[in-house]
Amino acid sequence: MQSEFSLYKVDMKYIRNLHNIDDKVLSVSPQTGKSNRVFVGIVVVCGIHNYCIPLSSPKEKHKNMKNSMDFSKIEVDGEFLGVLNFNLMIPIEEKQLQMIDIMIHKRDRENIQSI
């Protein structure tokens, strides 16, 4: 079992190209008002292929949904932080990924608390 996980930001141009082929890929298009959306997710390995599972912010509709094969809530100490939509995962290569530093550093704002 893996004891750590990492979050990754996915190359915006790659996401736009995928969205042009499959509209189920989350949009990052300025035309849809999503130009500031960052495609963030976790990477899983299935056989020899890597996939990125998108991390989404929690929405009202998610509160009553149950974890299933294609959906998982992220909750810490009873706080609903987000969701993973496995049915929206995309194929990915390392060159399209940028690891996000999730460590809290002294230079970070004081009001950010560790989970």
N, C-alpha and C positions, 0 to 999 in steps of 0.2 A: 504494500500500500504506500502511495506517495504521501509524504508528510507535509510537503509544501506545494503551493501552486503559484503560478505567475499569471499576470494579466498582460495582454498584448494589444497594442494599437495596430490596426491593419492599414496598409497603404491605401489612401483615398482613391487614387487612380484605378487600382485593382478592383476596389469595391464598385466603383462606377461602371467599369467594364462588365463585371459580373451582373450588376443590376440591369444593364442593357440587354443581357441575354435571358435573365430570369428575374422577373419583377418581385419575387418573394424575398430576394436579397434586400436587406434594409437599405433604403435610399440615403445617399449623402449629397443629393443634388441641390444646388441653389434654387432651381426652378420650383422645387417642392418645399422650400423654406428650411431645408435640412443641411445647409452648407456648413453649419457649425457642429453637426453631429459627428462624434468620433466613434468609429466602429471599434469597440473593445470587446475582447472575449478571452476565453481560455482555449488552449490548444490540446487536442487529444490525438492519439495515434491509433489508427485502425488498420492493422496489417502493416503495409509499408507507406500508407498515406496519412498525411496530417490534415486535420480539420479544425477550424476555429468555430467555437460555439459562442454566439453573440450574447453579451451581457446586456440586459435591458433594465431600465429603471422600473420600480414597482408602480403598477397602475391599479385603479379601483377594481377593474375586472379580474385582476390576478388574486385578490384577497380570498375569493371563494373557490378558486381553482385548487385542485389537489395535485400533488406531485405524481407524475406519470412517466412513461417511457420517453416522451418527447418534451417534457416540461418539468422544471424544478425550481422551487422557491429558494431564495437565499435568505435565511433568517439567523440572526445571532442574538442570543439572550432575549428572544421574543420580539425583536425588532425586525421588521420586514424591509430588507435592503435592496432586493432586486430579484430578477429571474434569469434563468438560462433556458433558452428555446432551442432544444436539440434538433427540432425539425427545421430550423433555419441555419444549421451549421453549413459552412462553406469549405471547399478544398483550399488548402493554403500551403505555401512554401516559405521557408525561413526568410528569404529575401524580402517578403512582403510584410514582415512582422517587426515591430519595435517594442521591446519589453518596457513595461511601465514600472517605475520604481514605486512600490507601495509602502516602503519603509517611512516611518515618521522621523524626521530629522530635527535637530535643534533650531534650524532656521525656519521651519514651518510655523504657521500661525499657532499661537498658544492655545486657541480654543479648539484645535483638532485633538480629539482624544483617541487613544488606542482602543481597538476593539478587543 
